[in-house]
Amino acid sequence: LHGTLSIAGVEKPVTVQGLIEPVPEGTRVQGRHELLMSDFGIKPPKMFLGTLKVRDRVVIYFDILCGD
């Protein structure tokens, strides 16, 4: 899939790969996409005065069912 991903008002072109398969209910598309929060101007959150930090990399998993 090729398109534009918009997060926090920042748009970036993306290419996302997935597995497409026919199922009795229609078509199923599954996959994952990795991105960096900093690419969209988002600082990874910190808690407890910086002792707990979140990594910049986020992995988005998707499972979409498109009915006929």
N, C-alpha and C positions, 0 to 999 in steps of 0.2 A: 504494500500500500504506500502511495506517495501522497503527501498532503502537508498541511500547515498545522502545527501544534501551538495552541495559545494557552499560556500559563501566566497568571499574575500580570496580564496586559502585555506580555512579550510574546511575539510570534516568531517561530522558527520553522523552516522547512524540515520535514522528517521523512525517512523511508523506514517503514516497519515491515518486518517479515512475519509471516504467520502460516499456519497449516489450515488449508481449506478442505473440508470434506462434506459430502452429502450425507444427511441423516434423515430419518423418516419425517421429522418435523420441518425440514427445509435444508439450510446450509449452515454449517458451523465453522467459525473462524477462531482459532486459538493462537496465542503467541505471547511474546513479551518484548518490552523495549526498555533499554537503559538510558538514563539521562542524568545530567548534573543540574542540581538546583541552581548553582551559580550561573549557568548558561541563561537562566531566566531571571537573573537579578535577585534571587532568593538566597539569603544567608542561612546555612544549616542551623537549626535551633540548638541552643545550649540551655541547660537547666542546672540548678543547684550551684550557682556561682561558677559555672564552667566545668564542674567536675563530671558532668554527663553531657557528652557531645554526640551529635548525629552526623553521620558521614554525608558528604555532598552527593554521592551517587544514589539514585533511586531506581528501583526496578519496578516497572508497571506490567502486570500480567493481565491478559484479557481473554475472555471466553464469550463470544458473541454468537447468538442463534438468530438467524434470519429466516423467518417463516415464508412459505410460498404464497 
